[in-house]
Amino acid sequence: MLMRILIYNYFKIKRIFFFLLILLIVCSTNLNAKDDPSKIVEKLHISLINNNNSKENKLKKFKALKQSLEEIYNYKKMISFIYGRKWRTLSYEQKKTLQNLFLEYITINYLQRFSNIKNLEFKLNEVKEFDSKKTLVLTSLVTNENEPININYILILNNEEKWGIFDILYLGSISEIATKKSEFSSFVKENNPEKLIEIMEKKINSFF
């Protein structure tokens, strides 16, 4: 009789444990989805400031910033959106190559734009929620020489329910996605990923 009670209690406790475990996982997922997107933008700004203040050489700065941007940007979604409907016709290897190159391309752009700015400083202005999966974070780049420059970020939730930067609006309205779409349009129109890969590699290599 005692053995039956012990076995019964064991399985009862085990069911409760698994129930609590599942509940914890669900709650954790919801917390991730509701994380403040402005923290992602703040993380970007800190990475840019640290990179500017770093005394490391160009290659080490590039690697450090690339590692940060990989966690901050939804770069895979960005390049597939830029490439458009023909993205689905590409092979797995072509997609992976373009995704990695695009991340490096973004990294190079940041290094070129911000590395010569002394005392880099950003200010968070406002957060506007479009819906549960899209948010706009308004910020300013503050410099000693000029008026603050508006830089706004569109963030979206990925499949893991984590926020990532999807687009940047320079001067408040110039879309990085639209700019890159225009820049890559001829290769996309011809559905020539190999040529696009070659052009991106050339620009990245010319930086070093």
HELIX and SHEET records of a PDB file:
HELIX    1   1 LEU A    2  ALA A   33  1                                  32    
HELIX    2   2 PRO A   37  ASN A   53  1                                  17    
HELIX    3   3 LYS A   58  ILE A   72  1                                  15    
HELIX    4   4 TYR A   75  TYR A   83  1                                   9    
HELIX    5   5 GLY A   84  THR A   89  5                                   6    
HELIX    6   6 TYR A   92  PHE A  114  1                                  23    
HELIX    7   7 GLU A  176  GLU A  183  1                                   8    
HELIX    8   8 SER A  185  LYS A  189  1                                   5    
HELIX    9   9 PRO A  193  SER A  206  1                                  14    
SHEET    1   A 5 GLU A 121  ASP A 131  0                                        
SHEET    2   A 5 LYS A 134  VAL A 142 -1                                        
SHEET    3   A 5 ILE A 149  LEU A 157 -1                                        
SHEET    4   A 5 TRP A 163  TYR A 170 -1                                        
SHEET    5   A 5 ILE A 174  SER A 175 -1                                        
END                                                                             
